[in-house]
Amino acid sequence: MRRPALAAACALVLLLAGCGTFAQPGPGSIAFALIGDAPYNALEVDEVDRLIDALNAQDLAFVIHVGDITAGHGSCSDAWFEARKRQFERSRHPFVIVPGDNDWVDCHRSGRDPLERLDFFRKVFESGDESLGAQKIRLERQSSSQSKDRRFPEYREHMRWIAGDVLFVGVNVQGSNNNVGRNRAMDREAERRMAAVFDWLDEAVKIVEQRNLRGLVVFAQADPDFEMSVRRRPGVPDGWESFRNVLRAHALYLGKLNKPVLFVHGDRHHFVYDHPLADAKGKTIANFTRVEVWGSPFVRWIKAWIDPKAPEVFGVTPATSPAPAN
């Protein structure tokens, strides 16, 4: 989890992103909501309830939550997670979530075993082959017998589905240096998990190419430090380097096929919309777009859509926050 030092930083990011110039969905577009990094405390539980009410009033295909449903030093208890599931089930739209680092990696801070917490998160939020929410969509999971690769049966949180001729893929990539550098057991966990992530992404690119889909959406909790600004203890490796390299390679390959990639993440809690990857010559990879969602204390959502007629395929705009409580 990384949070901005000042709320003013969020306003600056919005200004640099050109908030006033975002397009709007065209006729026939498929809209969906992007949220994450909330609720962090009891006060934000009420704000998330209001956010869900606001989303329920929208015409959306589904809601994607990129994880972190408790604070970095917050509750990792069974009761908290079970309450969040009941809360998310209030969504009238299909509701999809992947775990964040606060939901398992950082639970050692409160005396809990991270791997046990990840297993519990899977049991609560990823137990079936459908989304949460009153309306549901069917999800293919890496753990499913339908998946071609059965080497990674535990990774139920790695999911995919197709909407609007676009493949959506969720993966478990984390903040807190992706669980690398704390101890040997966690390093082994990260190595196996990322092997599963890379296998899942390789399959995704093949599906997009073989089915001639229009594009790819990848979502995860971690900001993988595209700017290379994170400082680590001496001897601790970059936990996201290989992930950035894989994203770059896949984006370059799909760019040759004129397929855009939208990467959605949380972690820093302010809205970002940019093109953070460059090729070996330093040229911006234009078909790769990054969107970072709002997060605590900013309980807001981002509207995204697939436009059937637009050559860029995807549109994104920050939505207004829900009305404050009376």
Secondary structure, 3 states (H helix, E strand, C coil): CCCCCCHHHHHHHHHHHCHHHCCCCCCCCEEEEEECCCCCCHHHHHHHHHHHHHHHCCCCCCEEECCCCCCCCCCCCHHHHHHHHHHHCCCCCCEEECCCHHHCHHHHHHCCCHHHHHHHHHHHHCCCCECECCCCCECEECCCCCCCCCCCCCCCCCEEEEECCEEEEECCCCHHHHCCCCCHHHHHHHHHHHHHHHHHHHHHHHHHHHCCCCEEEEECCCCCCCCCCCCCCCCCCCCCHHHHHHHHHHHHHHHHCCCCEEEEECCCCCCEEECCCECCCCCECCCEEEEECCCCCCCCCEEEEECCCCCCCEEEEECCCCCCCC
